Amino acid sequence: MLIQVLLVPVALALTLYNGKDPSTARLPTAVSSTLNAAAPPVYTGLAAYDPTKLTPPPPPQPPTTEVKIGIPVSPNTQGYQLSKTQRGNFLGFSIELSIVPAIMGMTPSRLKPVFLNYMANIRNRAGAGPVIRVGGNTQEKSTLFINGLPGGGTMQKIKESLTPTNTPIISYSLDLLYTLANVSSLVDAQWYFGLAFNQTSVDRITSNMPLAAGYAQKILGSHLRGLALGNEPDLYLRHQKRPYPWGMGDYINEFNTARGMIMSNPDVTNRQTLLGPSVCCRVEGFDITDVLSTSWLNDNIEYLAAVTVQRYPANNCKINGNLIDPQSIFSQYLDHTNVQALTADYLPGSAIAQARGKEILMLEFNTASCGGFPGLSDSFGAAMWMADWALQLAWGNFSTALMHVGGQNVYYNPFTPPPLDGMGKQWTTGSIYYSTLVVAEAFGRTGTAQIIDLLTDGGDMYHPAYVVYENSAPSRVVLFNYVSDPSGASTYNAVISLSDLVRTPSAPPANPPVTGVAPSTPDDLTNDPDTAVDPPLAPNAGAGPNAGAPNQPAIPDPNAVNLDPAPANPEESPTANGAAGGGAQAPPVKRAQLGVSSVFVRYLLAPSTAEQYNITWAGQTLGDSFASDGRLYGTAETHEFACNNGQCVVPVPAPAIAVVFLGKEALYESTPEPQATATFATTLGVGTAIIDVGAVQATGNGYFPVGLYGTGTRAEVQLGVVLLALAVAWTLSRV
């Protein structure tokens, strides 16, 4: 009887950290009968490991079984404007300043090898190091101490209040910049670094901003792409960072004053280094086109490295009690017209920037602000959506797009270190990390890639396609299937050929289906309706039954053909498979001969769009939660499909992304070279604590945790585990 009394409350309080649904946990039969009366354990741990899984929308009926992919021979004369040239490192990362030590390393000499592995995966495919922005809300309250911090170390944080979304004050030493430099020496990382523009709001602008700018340029050298001056200034008034009636004129004056002080530092040798305005939220009168239409661009044209924006299409901030059910909006992230509309908001600003010879960057973006949504932001559907939006931004002539990375208490991270920094495979890979591999291989490493959105069949929302050109010749096709259908009925055959058809693409939707006024982090909890960040989204009706399946979708393989690939990394050696044709009617497309005897295909696969961890890229995976060391495991798979009469038929499972390489040269330019450094050792050293309870979620995107291990303290959870183990052992001994 005593054991039963202890066992039930312990089981109910137990937080599971294996990335699995706690309701599926299994105990021996002799024990489970004791627990039958209790409700399934409820996950109470950190958001990064939340096992919540949504239900995919039902597959459209009748299913699409064939899509004609007519590759324009001369896109610029056939109604498709080629993008600017893009590189394989287009999709990178925005890492909150306050969590850099936890992600990259506590000191310059103690880098995180798992982080290096994640970055090396991109460099080896893209032919260039990953692009990383360090900054965010916490850059606004940061100060560089060039003589070291009072207590030593790389960074110190002071929490001003326990308000869940308030960001800490950050003090950092030169070791932070040396950490970034050492990362670059190993994986060729390229940096955007954030300066403390909020210091301009005090009576006298301090000298620390130009000091930080000078040291950043000296230490990072050619690996520094730019210095961000300001973070979401369009929300300064709303978040009470500036007094009413602060506005555009005040912003321009502050920016120009700060720029003058930075340029007065002789250590700032690269004068074309600043980034701005980094507006995020389409605030009336403060949108990107509003800023670029003022004197701001003319005043700073000689000092700007690029024009920057930030965007989250929805939020989980729960402002004014507005709660959004992620299930109700899941389908909106499985829709190509969503990313078209989001990107369309920036096309006028992109054109203005390019006309003045400036790049435009998506400096920070992700699925939803305030940490994203459980089951959505970490889903396979989110990975597909992220790759789709990145390619759409590339077509919109952005130069890079950076996914935001927060602390343990967010759902949308591409990678997360464990709560205690152990050895080996203990990191958690988020679904959207796989998007970087897709984009890297889609663009390859030549640096000559240009892209178009093919707008298949008049703009098919579930089956978009992009074509990548190199030196004006088509080299790769990227095919999407947003549908979840474990039956296989919604697998479609892409019939690829050249086309002379002239098509005038229809304009994308005027307004995104997911609302866009969502900051990365609100800094207050005001109930004033005028300061509400985002209204709740309208639910979508008709969510279907769970379309999940325990295994990856099968790729048709009727006839294997021999593959003689160009030199490739031994871990990535391709395998051969064949294809099947057939399907429903589609609009006719005039075709020329494609000119290749076969194409090669790599797939991003999962059982359903709701899957979190059972994801593979080219047959390889980074594993479950607490199971990754940043390296891909499994046999690499590249499928070859024969072409006949100028047509190549490629099956695309539901769901999946397929990258089709139009020849061996295109495949070779996306495959890591044999001499590339593939991995960094992950079994040296000892575990160290890396969680700062007071600022673990310094990016704000979530709530202030009660305890590191869920709703209980570490000691409580350990005690619960010990008691549970004793109870199980005692019960089994009685059987």
VMD Tcl script that draws the C-alpha trace (Angstrom):
set ca {
  {0.00 0.00 0.00}
  {2.85 2.40 0.78}
  {4.34 1.86 -2.66}
  {1.01 2.63 -4.31}
  {0.69 5.86 -2.39}
  {4.15 6.95 -3.47}
  {3.86 5.72 -7.02}
  {0.82 7.59 -8.25}
  {1.89 11.15 -7.39}
  {5.42 10.49 -8.62}
  {4.14 9.23 -11.96}
  {1.90 12.23 -12.39}
  {4.72 14.67 -11.64}
  {7.25 13.01 -13.92}
  {8.41 15.14 -16.83}
  {9.51 13.15 -19.87}
  {12.38 14.49 -21.98}
  {12.66 11.97 -24.77}
  {10.68 13.85 -27.39}
  {7.99 11.17 -27.37}
  {4.31 11.47 -26.54}
  {4.12 10.78 -22.79}
  {0.77 9.06 -23.25}
  {2.56 6.29 -25.15}
  {5.00 5.53 -22.33}
  {5.08 1.85 -21.38}
  {5.67 0.13 -18.04}
  {5.70 -3.61 -17.29}
  {2.21 -5.13 -17.14}
  {2.46 -5.85 -13.42}
  {2.98 -2.14 -12.73}
  {0.67 -0.63 -15.33}
  {-2.35 -2.19 -13.63}
  {-1.49 -0.13 -10.57}
  {-1.45 3.06 -12.66}
  {-4.58 2.49 -14.73}
  {-6.65 4.78 -12.56}
  {-4.31 7.72 -13.14}
  {-4.52 10.09 -16.12}
  {-1.68 9.96 -18.67}
  {1.27 12.13 -17.63}
  {1.10 15.68 -18.95}
  {4.20 17.22 -20.46}
  {5.33 20.12 -18.27}
  {8.89 20.54 -19.47}
  {10.69 23.01 -21.67}
  {9.15 23.94 -25.01}
  {12.10 22.80 -27.09}
  {11.31 19.17 -26.24}
  {7.51 19.31 -26.25}
  {6.14 16.12 -27.89}
  {2.79 17.70 -28.87}
  {1.79 16.49 -32.32}
  {-0.94 18.05 -34.47}
  {-3.31 16.38 -36.92}
  {-2.49 16.98 -40.60}
  {-5.30 18.29 -42.81}
  {-7.07 15.61 -44.84}
  {-5.72 15.08 -48.37}
  {-7.61 17.00 -51.08}
  {-10.01 14.94 -53.17}
  {-9.62 13.81 -55.83}
  {-5.87 13.47 -55.31}
  {-3.41 15.06 -57.72}
  {-1.37 12.31 -59.31}
  {0.49 14.20 -62.03}
  {1.95 17.70 -62.32}
  {3.46 19.02 -65.56}
  {6.77 20.79 -64.92}
  {7.59 22.83 -67.99}
  {11.03 24.37 -67.50}
  {11.24 27.71 -69.32}
  {14.05 27.72 -71.87}
  {14.44 31.50 -71.57}
  {12.58 32.51 -68.40}
  {13.10 36.26 -68.72}
  {11.28 36.27 -72.06}
  {8.61 33.77 -71.00}
  {7.05 35.67 -68.11}
  {9.41 34.46 -65.38}
  {11.95 36.94 -64.03}
  {15.16 35.26 -62.91}
  {16.35 36.27 -59.45}
  {19.71 37.74 -58.62}
  {22.50 35.21 -58.18}
  {22.29 33.23 -54.94}
  {24.63 31.03 -52.89}
  {23.95 27.81 -51.06}
  {24.29 29.48 -47.66}
  {21.22 31.65 -48.37}
  {19.27 30.17 -45.43}
  {21.15 30.79 -42.20}
  {20.58 31.56 -38.53}
  {19.77 34.50 -36.28}
  {21.02 33.68 -32.80}
  {19.89 35.75 -29.84}
  {22.89 37.54 -28.34}
  {22.12 36.35 -24.81}
  {22.38 32.63 -25.66}
  {25.57 32.66 -27.74}
  {27.70 31.02 -24.99}
  {25.12 28.24 -24.56}
  {24.99 27.58 -28.31}
  {28.58 28.17 -29.45}
  {30.78 27.84 -26.38}
  {31.38 29.31 -22.96}
  {34.82 30.63 -23.94}
  {36.77 31.03 -27.20}
  {38.78 27.90 -26.35}
  {35.74 25.78 -25.46}
  {33.62 25.76 -28.59}
  {30.66 23.41 -28.90}
  {31.63 20.70 -31.40}
  {27.98 19.80 -32.05}
  {27.29 23.36 -33.13}
  {30.30 23.18 -35.43}
  {28.93 19.98 -36.96}
  {25.61 21.65 -37.73}
  {27.46 24.50 -39.42}
  {29.86 22.22 -41.32}
  {26.91 20.44 -42.92}
  {25.95 23.70 -44.59}
  {29.46 24.80 -45.55}
  {30.22 21.46 -47.19}
  {27.14 21.71 -49.39}
  {27.04 25.45 -50.02}
  {30.70 26.00 -50.79}
  {30.65 28.86 -48.28}
  {30.33 29.12 -44.53}
  {26.95 29.61 -42.83}
  {25.57 33.12 -42.44}
  {24.81 33.90 -38.79}
  {23.38 37.00 -37.18}
  {24.10 37.59 -33.48}
  {21.71 40.06 -31.95}
  {17.99 40.44 -31.44}
  {16.18 42.17 -28.61}
  {19.05 41.58 -26.21}
  {21.48 43.56 -28.38}
  {19.54 46.70 -27.45}
  {20.66 46.50 -23.81}
  {24.19 45.24 -24.35}
  {27.54 46.70 -23.33}
  {31.06 45.62 -24.31}
  {33.65 45.52 -21.48}
  {37.01 45.58 -23.25}
  {38.96 44.96 -20.03}
  {36.88 41.94 -19.06}
  {33.84 41.45 -16.90}
  {34.02 41.99 -13.12}
  {33.44 38.31 -12.45}
  {35.29 37.09 -15.51}
  {33.79 35.05 -18.34}
  {32.25 35.84 -21.70}
  {28.85 37.21 -20.72}
  {26.79 38.33 -17.75}
  {23.04 38.93 -17.66}
  {20.89 41.00 -15.34}
  {17.15 40.39 -15.35}
  {15.40 43.70 -14.76}
  {12.11 42.09 -13.78}
  {10.29 38.76 -13.78}
  {8.02 39.91 -16.59}
  {8.02 36.85 -18.86}
  {8.87 38.69 -22.06}
  {11.24 41.33 -20.72}
  {14.81 40.95 -21.93}
  {17.88 41.09 -19.67}
  {20.70 43.59 -19.65}
  {23.71 42.02 -21.33}
  {27.36 42.68 -20.51}
  {29.92 40.90 -22.66}
  {33.67 40.78 -22.97}
  {35.93 40.58 -26.00}
  {35.83 36.81 -25.52}
  {32.42 36.83 -27.20}
  {33.90 38.28 -30.39}
  {36.87 35.91 -30.19}
  {34.41 33.02 -29.91}
  {32.78 34.10 -33.17}
  {36.19 34.48 -34.81}
  {37.23 30.98 -33.74}
  {34.01 29.54 -35.14}
  {34.82 31.25 -38.45}
  {38.31 29.76 -38.46}
  {36.76 26.28 -38.42}
  {33.59 26.54 -40.52}
  {34.03 29.87 -42.34}
  {30.99 31.41 -40.63}
  {30.01 34.90 -41.79}
  {28.53 37.30 -39.26}
  {26.05 40.10 -38.77}
  {26.52 41.60 -35.31}
  {23.99 43.72 -33.40}
  {24.84 47.02 -31.70}
  {23.02 48.60 -28.75}
  {20.94 51.21 -30.56}
  {18.76 51.62 -27.47}
  {21.59 53.63 -25.93}
  {20.53 56.47 -28.20}
  {17.44 57.01 -26.04}
  {19.44 58.32 -23.08}
  {20.39 61.95 -22.60}
  {23.92 61.37 -23.89}
  {24.82 58.62 -26.30}
  {27.60 56.59 -24.72}
  {30.84 55.75 -26.47}
  {30.25 52.02 -26.14}
  {28.41 51.63 -29.44}
  {31.31 52.85 -31.61}
  {33.72 50.94 -29.36}
  {31.86 47.68 -30.00}
  {31.73 48.43 -33.72}
  {35.48 48.97 -33.89}
  {36.39 45.79 -32.02}
  {33.89 43.74 -34.04}
  {35.57 44.86 -37.26}
  {39.08 44.29 -35.92}
  {38.43 40.82 -34.48}
  {36.06 39.39 -37.10}
  {37.76 41.00 -40.10}
  {36.47 39.82 -43.48}
  {34.03 37.43 -41.79}
  {31.96 40.40 -40.57}
  {29.24 41.20 -43.12}
  {27.65 44.07 -41.24}
  {26.67 45.75 -37.98}
  {22.95 45.97 -37.18}
  {21.94 49.33 -35.75}
  {18.54 48.87 -34.13}
  {16.13 45.95 -33.71}
  {12.46 46.42 -34.62}
  {12.37 50.21 -34.16}
  {8.81 50.23 -35.49}
  {7.81 48.76 -32.10}
  {9.81 51.13 -29.90}
  {6.82 53.33 -29.15}
  {4.43 50.42 -28.74}
  {6.77 48.69 -26.30}
  {7.49 51.91 -24.40}
  {11.15 52.05 -25.39}
  {10.60 55.62 -26.52}
  {8.28 58.35 -25.17}
  {5.17 59.42 -27.06}
  {5.01 60.86 -29.74}
  {8.33 59.40 -30.95}
  {8.14 58.64 -34.68}
  {9.92 58.36 -38.01}
  {11.68 61.71 -37.79}
  {13.05 60.84 -34.35}
  {14.25 57.45 -35.62}
  {16.12 59.06 -38.52}
  {17.77 61.61 -36.23}
  {18.85 58.91 -33.75}
  {20.16 56.63 -36.50}
  {22.14 59.43 -38.12}
  {23.57 60.57 -34.79}
  {24.62 57.05 -33.85}
  {26.10 56.51 -37.31}
  {28.17 59.67 -36.96}
  {29.63 58.48 -33.65}
  {30.42 55.02 -35.02}
  {32.17 56.45 -38.06}
  {34.21 58.76 -35.85}
  {35.99 55.73 -34.40}
  {39.21 55.24 -36.42}
  {39.01 51.48 -35.78}
  {35.89 51.36 -37.96}
  {37.80 51.02 -41.19}
  {34.97 49.58 -43.28}
  {32.54 52.47 -43.46}
  {29.92 50.63 -45.53}
  {29.02 48.37 -42.63}
  {25.65 49.34 -41.11}
  {22.36 47.44 -41.35}
  {18.89 48.89 -40.98}
  {16.10 49.62 -40.44}
  {15.21 46.03 -39.32}
  {11.50 46.82 -39.10}
  {9.30 43.81 -38.47}
  {5.66 44.40 -38.11}
  {4.10 46.49 -40.84}
  {3.28 49.28 -38.41}
  {1.38 51.99 -40.26}
  {3.77 54.72 -41.35}
  {6.81 52.62 -40.36}
  {6.84 49.87 -42.98}
  {9.96 49.18 -45.02}
  {8.72 51.21 -47.99}
  {7.86 54.07 -45.63}
  {11.41 54.14 -44.26}
  {13.03 53.85 -47.69}
  {10.86 56.71 -48.98}
  {12.22 59.15 -46.37}
  {15.62 60.81 -46.21}
  {16.99 57.84 -44.23}
  {18.24 55.97 -47.29}
  {19.89 59.02 -48.86}
  {21.43 60.07 -45.55}
  {23.05 56.67 -45.01}
  {23.60 55.28 -48.50}
  {27.40 55.47 -48.14}
  {27.34 53.64 -44.80}
  {24.86 50.83 -45.39}
  {25.99 47.28 -46.06}
  {22.38 46.21 -46.62}
  {18.73 47.03 -45.98}
  {17.15 44.69 -43.41}
  {13.69 43.54 -42.38}
  {12.34 40.95 -39.92}
  {9.11 38.97 -39.98}
  {6.98 36.51 -38.03}
  {3.63 35.75 -39.70}
  {1.85 34.96 -36.41}
  {2.47 35.08 -32.68}
  {2.00 32.98 -29.58}
  {2.29 35.97 -27.24}
  {-1.17 35.52 -25.67}
  {-1.55 39.30 -25.49}
  {-4.83 40.48 -23.97}
  {-5.72 36.82 -23.45}
  {-5.78 36.09 -27.17}
  {-4.90 32.42 -27.53}
  {-4.29 30.83 -30.92}
  {-4.84 27.12 -31.29}
  {-1.99 25.84 -33.48}
  {-4.24 23.12 -34.90}
  {-6.59 25.79 -36.27}
  {-3.84 27.46 -38.31}
  {-1.71 24.42 -39.24}
  {-3.10 24.25 -42.78}
  {-2.00 27.83 -43.44}
  {1.61 26.68 -43.16}
  {0.96 23.97 -45.75}
  {0.09 26.39 -48.52}
  {2.40 27.90 -51.12}
  {0.24 31.02 -51.50}
  {1.12 31.86 -47.89}
  {4.81 32.39 -48.63}
  {4.00 34.16 -51.90}
  {1.87 36.70 -50.07}
  {4.40 37.18 -47.26}
  {7.17 37.85 -49.76}
  {5.00 40.15 -51.88}
  {4.92 42.59 -48.97}
  {8.63 43.25 -49.51}
  {8.93 43.37 -53.30}
  {8.54 47.17 -53.55}
  {11.15 47.68 -50.83}
  {13.43 45.11 -52.43}
  {13.21 46.98 -55.74}
  {14.05 50.31 -54.08}
  {17.08 48.84 -52.29}
  {18.42 47.17 -55.43}
  {17.94 50.35 -57.47}
  {20.27 52.07 -54.99}
  {22.79 49.23 -55.14}
  {21.92 47.72 -51.73}
  {21.10 44.16 -50.80}
  {17.96 43.39 -48.81}
  {18.13 40.79 -46.02}
  {15.57 38.93 -43.94}
  {17.59 39.41 -40.78}
  {15.26 37.41 -38.53}
  {12.24 35.23 -39.22}
  {10.49 32.07 -38.11}
  {7.07 30.45 -37.87}
  {5.66 32.61 -35.06}
  {6.96 35.05 -32.48}
  {7.03 34.46 -28.75}
  {8.59 31.05 -29.31}
  {6.29 29.63 -31.97}
  {3.57 27.01 -31.48}
  {3.75 23.50 -30.00}
  {3.36 20.82 -32.63}
  {3.47 23.36 -35.47}
  {6.79 25.18 -35.29}
  {8.70 21.91 -34.83}
  {6.76 19.91 -37.45}
  {7.80 18.54 -40.83}
  {5.22 20.88 -42.32}
  {7.13 23.82 -40.83}
  {10.33 22.49 -42.42}
  {8.65 22.41 -45.82}
  {7.16 25.87 -45.30}
  {10.52 27.28 -44.22}
  {12.27 25.92 -47.31}
  {9.44 27.25 -49.49}
  {9.60 30.72 -47.94}
  {13.39 30.82 -48.22}
  {13.24 29.97 -51.93}
  {10.45 32.50 -52.41}
  {12.56 35.20 -50.72}
  {15.47 34.26 -52.98}
  {13.21 34.73 -56.00}
  {12.21 38.09 -54.49}
  {15.92 39.08 -54.66}
  {16.71 38.88 -50.96}
  {20.36 38.02 -50.37}
  {19.92 35.94 -47.23}
  {17.25 34.78 -44.79}
  {18.08 33.96 -41.16}
  {15.95 31.66 -38.97}
  {15.82 32.81 -35.38}
  {17.28 30.60 -32.63}
  {16.13 31.11 -29.05}
  {16.61 29.35 -25.75}
  {15.22 26.12 -24.29}
  {11.76 27.61 -23.96}
  {10.88 28.03 -27.63}
  {9.30 25.59 -30.06}
  {10.92 26.77 -33.30}
  {14.65 26.17 -32.78}
  {16.58 24.50 -35.62}
  {18.86 23.04 -32.93}
  {18.92 23.11 -29.13}
  {21.65 22.05 -26.69}
  {20.60 19.87 -23.73}
  {19.69 21.50 -20.40}
  {22.96 20.10 -19.04}
  {25.84 20.26 -21.48}
  {26.76 16.59 -21.73}
  {28.88 14.66 -24.17}
  {28.01 12.99 -27.46}
  {24.52 12.80 -28.93}
  {22.49 14.99 -26.61}
  {21.35 17.93 -28.75}
  {17.88 18.18 -30.27}
  {17.52 18.89 -33.97}
  {14.43 20.89 -34.89}
  {12.62 20.10 -38.11}
  {13.49 23.42 -39.75}
  {17.21 22.64 -39.62}
  {16.62 20.23 -42.49}
  {15.39 23.20 -44.55}
  {18.94 24.57 -44.61}
  {20.21 21.36 -46.22}
  {17.50 21.46 -48.89}
  {18.25 25.10 -49.75}
  {22.02 24.55 -49.69}
  {21.81 21.70 -52.19}
  {19.19 23.45 -54.31}
  {21.56 26.39 -54.89}
  {24.82 24.43 -54.76}
  {28.27 25.93 -54.35}
  {28.96 27.68 -57.66}
  {27.60 31.06 -56.55}
  {25.89 31.48 -59.94}
  {22.44 30.08 -59.05}
  {19.32 32.02 -60.04}
  {15.80 30.89 -59.26}
  {12.21 31.22 -60.45}
  {8.90 30.19 -58.90}
  {7.37 28.03 -61.64}
  {3.77 28.69 -60.53}
  {2.73 25.19 -61.55}
  {-0.76 24.77 -63.02}
  {-1.73 28.37 -62.35}
  {-0.30 28.45 -58.83}
  {-1.02 25.08 -57.20}
  {-1.00 25.74 -53.45}
  {-0.03 22.16 -52.51}
  {2.47 21.32 -55.27}
  {4.74 24.32 -55.92}
  {7.93 24.01 -57.93}
  {11.04 26.12 -58.40}
  {13.69 25.96 -61.11}
  {17.31 26.87 -60.40}
  {19.48 28.08 -63.27}
  {23.25 28.32 -63.42}
  {24.85 30.40 -66.15}
  {21.40 30.72 -67.76}
  {20.92 26.94 -68.03}
  {18.48 24.95 -65.82}
  {20.38 22.85 -63.31}
  {17.91 21.83 -60.55}
  {14.19 21.63 -59.88}
  {12.69 21.75 -56.38}
  {9.31 20.02 -56.04}
  {6.94 20.17 -53.05}
  {4.05 18.00 -51.95}
  {2.37 19.59 -48.92}
  {-0.25 16.84 -48.69}
  {-0.18 14.16 -45.96}
  {-1.51 10.85 -47.25}
  {-0.14 7.60 -45.81}
  {-2.16 5.60 -48.34}
  {0.12 6.75 -51.15}
  {-2.83 7.95 -53.24}
  {-1.58 11.56 -53.16}
  {1.93 10.77 -54.37}
  {2.21 12.59 -57.69}
  {4.43 12.16 -60.70}
  {6.22 15.30 -61.84}
  {6.61 15.18 -65.61}
  {9.63 17.39 -66.26}
  {10.51 18.80 -69.68}
  {11.64 22.00 -71.34}
  {8.95 24.49 -72.34}
  {8.73 27.34 -74.86}
  {5.38 28.42 -73.46}
  {5.08 32.10 -72.58}
  {3.17 32.56 -69.34}
  {2.26 35.70 -67.48}
  {2.29 34.74 -63.78}
  {-0.75 35.89 -61.84}
  {-0.11 38.25 -58.95}
  {0.22 36.60 -55.52}
  {-2.51 37.20 -52.92}
  {-2.67 40.76 -51.67}
  {-2.73 39.77 -48.01}
  {-1.01 36.84 -46.30}
  {-3.42 34.20 -44.96}
  {-1.42 34.31 -41.71}
  {-1.38 37.79 -40.18}
  {1.94 39.55 -40.14}
  {2.01 42.05 -37.26}
  {4.10 39.90 -34.94}
  {7.32 41.04 -33.26}
  {10.05 38.68 -32.18}
  {9.33 39.54 -28.55}
  {6.97 42.03 -26.96}
  {8.66 43.74 -24.04}
  {5.53 44.42 -22.04}
  {2.27 42.79 -21.03}
  {0.09 45.83 -21.59}
  {-3.65 45.38 -21.95}
  {-4.03 48.51 -24.04}
  {-5.79 47.47 -27.28}
  {-3.73 50.01 -29.19}
  {-0.57 48.14 -28.28}
  {-1.88 44.65 -29.03}
  {0.57 42.98 -31.34}
  {-1.69 40.71 -33.32}
  {-5.34 39.66 -33.32}
  {-6.10 35.97 -33.02}
  {-6.26 34.06 -36.27}
  {-9.53 32.65 -37.53}
  {-9.59 28.86 -37.18}
  {-9.73 26.70 -40.29}
  {-12.59 24.22 -40.27}
  {-12.40 20.64 -41.33}
  {-9.23 19.20 -39.83}
  {-9.09 15.56 -40.88}
  {-8.02 12.35 -39.18}
  {-4.41 11.81 -38.25}
  {-2.49 11.05 -41.41}
  {0.66 9.98 -39.59}
  {2.46 6.74 -40.34}
  {5.29 5.00 -38.48}
  {7.58 4.79 -41.50}
  {8.80 7.10 -44.24}
  {6.76 7.25 -47.48}
  {7.92 4.76 -50.09}
  {9.45 5.97 -53.33}
  {8.44 3.88 -56.37}
  {11.31 1.66 -57.48}
  {10.29 -0.54 -60.43}
  {13.62 -0.64 -62.22}
  {17.00 0.22 -60.76}
  {19.54 1.83 -63.07}
  {23.29 2.17 -62.67}
  {24.64 5.45 -61.38}
  {28.14 6.67 -62.02}
  {28.27 9.87 -59.98}
  {30.87 12.57 -59.97}
  {33.24 12.41 -56.99}
  {31.31 12.67 -53.74}
  {31.80 12.40 -50.02}
  {31.88 8.69 -49.11}
  {29.11 9.30 -46.56}
  {26.99 10.72 -49.36}
  {27.53 8.03 -52.00}
  {24.32 7.86 -54.09}
  {22.16 4.79 -54.53}
  {20.09 3.96 -57.60}
  {16.36 3.69 -57.96}
  {13.83 3.95 -60.77}
  {10.49 5.65 -61.46}
  {6.92 5.03 -62.50}
  {4.60 7.30 -64.50}
  {0.88 7.87 -65.00}
  {-1.67 10.15 -63.43}
  {-4.51 12.62 -63.88}
  {-4.96 15.26 -66.56}
  {-3.15 18.62 -66.32}
  {-3.01 21.72 -68.55}
  {-0.93 21.10 -71.71}
  {2.57 22.56 -71.89}
  {4.58 23.01 -75.08}
  {7.89 21.20 -74.69}
  {11.34 20.99 -76.19}
  {13.85 18.22 -75.53}
  {15.36 18.32 -72.02}
  {18.64 16.89 -73.28}
  {19.53 14.54 -70.42}
  {19.22 10.77 -70.29}
  {18.42 10.71 -66.56}
  {17.98 12.93 -63.53}
  {19.09 12.45 -59.93}
  {16.81 13.11 -56.97}
  {17.22 13.61 -53.23}
  {14.17 13.67 -50.97}
  {13.23 15.35 -47.70}
  {10.79 12.82 -46.22}
  {8.61 12.24 -43.17}
  {5.53 10.11 -42.47}
  {3.30 13.20 -42.25}
  {3.45 16.97 -42.07}
  {2.91 16.67 -38.29}
  {6.05 14.57 -37.74}
  {8.74 16.07 -35.50}
  {11.78 13.78 -35.56}
  {11.34 10.92 -38.04}
  {12.71 13.07 -40.85}
  {15.35 12.19 -43.44}
  {17.26 14.17 -46.02}
  {18.65 11.95 -48.79}
  {18.05 8.95 -46.55}
  {19.96 10.37 -43.57}
  {18.68 11.77 -40.28}
  {19.83 13.80 -37.29}
  {17.68 11.77 -34.90}
  {15.24 12.31 -32.04}
  {15.41 14.84 -29.23}
  {18.48 14.47 -27.02}
  {19.96 12.22 -29.71}
  {21.99 14.41 -32.08}
  {25.63 15.37 -32.36}
  {25.02 17.52 -35.42}
  {25.98 14.78 -37.88}
  {23.79 12.98 -40.40}
  {23.43 9.24 -39.85}
  {22.25 6.48 -42.17}
  {23.00 5.52 -45.75}
  {22.91 8.46 -48.13}
  {20.45 7.97 -50.99}
  {20.39 9.64 -54.37}
  {17.80 8.21 -56.76}
  {18.25 8.15 -60.53}
  {15.27 8.25 -62.88}
  {15.60 7.61 -66.60}
  {14.24 10.13 -69.13}
  {12.51 9.27 -72.40}
  {11.72 11.50 -75.38}
  {12.82 14.61 -73.48}
  {10.61 13.91 -70.48}
  {11.67 12.83 -67.01}
  {9.11 11.45 -64.57}
  {9.88 11.92 -60.85}
  {7.55 10.65 -58.09}
  {6.95 13.01 -55.15}
  {5.49 11.29 -52.05}
  {2.90 12.93 -49.82}
  {4.47 14.72 -48.00}
  {7.96 15.45 -49.36}
  {10.35 17.88 -50.98}
  {12.30 16.54 -53.95}
  {15.42 18.25 -55.29}
  {15.93 17.11 -58.88}
  {19.44 17.45 -60.30}
  {19.41 17.83 -64.08}
  {22.63 15.96 -64.71}
  {25.73 14.75 -62.90}
  {27.41 18.15 -62.86}
  {24.48 19.71 -60.98}
  {24.60 16.80 -58.52}
  {28.34 17.16 -58.04}
  {28.07 20.89 -57.30}
  {25.68 20.16 -54.41}
  {27.56 17.20 -52.94}
  {30.22 17.67 -50.23}
  {33.67 17.16 -51.68}
  {35.76 14.22 -50.42}
  {38.32 16.47 -48.72}
  {35.68 18.49 -46.84}
  {35.88 18.38 -43.06}
  {32.76 16.43 -42.22}
  {32.65 16.32 -38.43}
  {34.14 17.56 -35.20}
  {34.77 15.33 -32.19}
  {31.91 15.34 -29.68}
  {33.20 12.97 -27.00}
  {35.89 15.08 -25.35}
  {35.61 17.11 -22.15}
  {33.04 17.03 -19.38}
  {29.48 18.26 -19.13}
  {28.88 21.78 -17.85}
  {25.70 23.59 -16.92}
  {24.65 26.01 -19.65}
  {21.22 27.15 -18.54}
  {20.74 30.55 -16.91}
  {17.28 30.40 -15.32}
  {17.03 34.16 -15.21}
  {17.67 34.57 -18.90}
  {17.39 31.17 -20.54}
  {14.69 32.61 -22.70}
  {16.34 35.94 -23.15}
  {14.71 36.33 -26.53}
  {11.49 36.49 -24.57}
  {9.61 34.06 -26.78}
  {7.91 32.22 -23.91}
  {7.39 32.33 -20.18}
  {9.82 32.47 -17.30}
  {10.31 28.83 -16.27}
  {9.47 27.69 -12.74}
  {12.23 25.11 -12.83}
  {14.75 23.79 -15.27}
  {13.11 20.40 -15.34}
  {9.48 21.38 -15.84}
  {7.16 22.29 -13.02}
  {9.43 20.76 -10.39}
  {13.02 21.33 -9.39}
  {15.83 19.05 -10.48}
  {15.96 17.45 -7.02}
  {12.21 16.80 -7.08}
  {12.38 15.11 -10.46}
  {15.41 13.04 -9.48}
  {13.66 11.96 -6.29}
  {10.58 11.05 -8.30}
  {12.61 8.96 -10.72}
  {14.35 7.14 -7.85}
  {11.05 6.36 -6.11}
  {9.50 5.21 -9.38}
  {12.45 2.91 -10.06}
  {12.22 1.46 -6.56}
  {8.51 0.89 -6.98}
  {8.97 -0.87 -10.32}
  {11.76 -3.07 -8.91}
  {9.71 -3.98 -5.82}
  {6.63 -4.82 -7.90}
  {8.58 -6.97 -10.34}
  {10.16 -8.83 -7.45}
  {6.66 -9.83 -6.30}
  {5.65 -11.25 -9.71}
}
mol new
graphics top color blue
foreach p $ca { graphics top sphere $p radius 0.5 }
foreach p [lrange $ca 0 end-1] q [lrange $ca 1 end] { graphics top cylinder $p $q radius 0.2 }
display resetview
